[in-house]
Amino acid sequence: MKLNRKGFTLLEMLIVIAIVAVLISVAVPVLSSQLERSREAVDLANVRSAYAQVSTEALLGNTHVTVTVNLKQKQAGWQSVDPVNIGGIVHSKSVGDTDNWQGDAAPDGTCKVTYDETHGVVLTWSGTAAPIKPNSLPDTSVTGFFVMCYIKPIFGRTVR
């Protein structure tokens, strides 16, 4: 009787799995950074559109128009471009607030586009880059936790 020895050995399968794991570990950071760049591109396009709308309304004499753009990006600041140019308002990471640029882009933030008669179109960025303080802190008032959890079960008695 002839034995059927077609197929892969365990070692060959492990090597293939290892190669796939390495490829995935390289691809995930690249894809996530590209995803963030695409979110920023959407945010910039939306803010540029709002800038055009506010500028047009100001030219028509309606200077009280405000457009708020909800940002899609997940990281604070701009990762893909520096300096950022929106309708001639150029802003770099190293420069703080100016007359036309207030704040910085942040996750779950907004950009309020308004018109000011002295400075022209003003971009006001808001949002939270990170929580101010953690939602829950460990309870440091408990003492003897290590003794209660580890030593007592080992020795079967309370250590004081």
C-alpha positions in Angstrom: 0.0 0.0 0.0 1.3 3.4 -1.0 1.3 6.1 1.8 0.0 9.6 0.9 2.6 12.0 2.1 1.2 15.2 0.5 0.9 18.2 2.7 2.9 20.5 5.0 4.9 19.5 8.0 4.4 21.3 11.4 7.7 23.1 11.0 6.7 24.5 7.6 3.4 25.7 9.0 5.1 27.4 11.9 7.5 29.2 9.6 4.7 30.4 7.4 2.8 31.7 10.5 5.9 33.5 11.7 6.4 35.2 8.3 2.8 36.3 8.2 3.0 37.6 11.8 6.1 39.7 10.9 4.4 41.1 7.8 1.3 42.0 9.9 3.4 43.7 12.6 5.1 45.8 9.9 1.8 46.6 8.1 -0.4 47.7 11.0 1.6 50.8 12.0 1.9 51.9 8.4 -1.8 51.5 7.8 -2.8 53.2 11.0 -0.6 56.2 10.2 -2.1 56.4 6.7 -5.5 56.2 8.3 -4.7 59.2 10.5 -3.3 61.1 7.5 -6.6 60.5 5.7 -8.6 61.8 8.7 -6.4 64.9 8.8 -6.9 65.4 5.0 -10.7 65.3 5.5 -10.4 67.8 8.4 -8.3 70.2 6.3 -10.7 69.9 3.4 -13.7 70.6 5.6 -12.0 73.6 7.3 -11.0 75.0 3.9 -14.5 74.7 2.7 -15.8 76.5 5.8 -13.1 79.1 5.2 -14.4 79.7 1.7 -18.0 79.9 2.9 -17.2 82.5 5.6 -15.0 84.5 3.2 -17.7 84.6 0.6 -20.3 85.7 3.2 -18.0 88.4 4.4 -17.5 89.7 0.9 -21.3 89.8 0.5 -21.5 91.9 3.7 -22.7 89.2 6.1 -19.8 89.2 8.6 -21.6 87.4 11.4 -21.5 83.9 9.8 -19.9 81.2 11.9 -19.2 77.7 10.6 -18.2 74.9 13.0 -16.4 71.9 11.7 -16.3 68.7 13.7 -12.8 67.1 13.5 -12.3 63.5 12.7 -8.7 63.1 13.6 -7.6 60.9 16.5 -4.3 62.5 17.4 -3.6 66.0 18.6 -1.9 68.5 16.3 -1.1 67.8 12.6 0.9 64.7 11.9 1.0 64.9 8.1 1.7 68.6 7.3 3.8 71.3 8.8 3.1 74.2 8.2 -0.6 74.0 7.7 -2.0 76.4 5.0 -5.8 77.1 5.1 -6.8 79.8 2.7 -3.6 81.7 3.1 -3.5 81.4 6.9 -0.2 79.6 7.4 0.5 78.1 10.8 3.5 76.0 12.0 3.8 73.7 15.0 6.5 75.9 16.5 4.3 79.1 16.4 1.7 79.7 19.1 -1.6 81.4 18.7 -1.8 84.3 16.2 -4.6 86.7 15.2 -6.0 84.3 12.7 -5.2 80.9 14.4 -6.3 80.2 18.0 -5.6 76.9 19.7 -4.7 73.6 18.1 -6.5 70.7 16.4 -7.4 67.9 18.9 -9.2 64.6 18.8 -13.0 65.0 19.0 -12.5 68.7 18.7 -13.9 71.4 16.5 -12.8 74.3 14.4 -14.9 77.4 14.5 -14.4 79.6 11.5 -15.5 83.2 12.0 -14.9 86.6 10.4 -13.3 89.5 12.3 -13.2 92.9 10.7 -9.7 93.7 11.9 -8.0 90.3 11.3 -10.2 88.7 8.6 -11.1 85.0 8.9 -10.2 83.5 12.3 -9.8 79.8 12.9 -10.5 78.8 16.5 -9.6 75.2 17.4 -10.8 73.4 20.4 -10.9 69.9 21.8 -9.1 67.8 24.4 -5.8 66.1 23.6 -5.9 63.9 26.6 -7.9 63.5 29.8 -7.0 66.1 32.4 -6.9 63.4 35.1 -7.6 59.7 35.1 -11.1 58.5 35.6 -10.2 56.2 38.5 -7.2 56.3 40.8 -6.0 53.3 42.9 -7.1 53.4 46.5 -3.9 54.0 48.4 -5.5 54.1 51.8 -5.6 50.2 51.9 -2.7 48.8 53.7 -1.6 45.3 54.1 -3.1 44.3 50.8 0.0 42.2 49.9 -0.2 40.4 53.2 -3.9 39.7 52.9 -3.6 38.3 49.4 -0.4 36.5 49.3 1.0 35.6 52.7 -2.2 34.6 54.4 -3.2 31.9 51.9 0.3 30.5 51.9 0.7 30.2 55.7 -3.0 29.9 56.5 -2.9 32.5 59.3 -3.0 36.3 59.6 0.3 38.0 59.7 0.4 41.2 61.7 
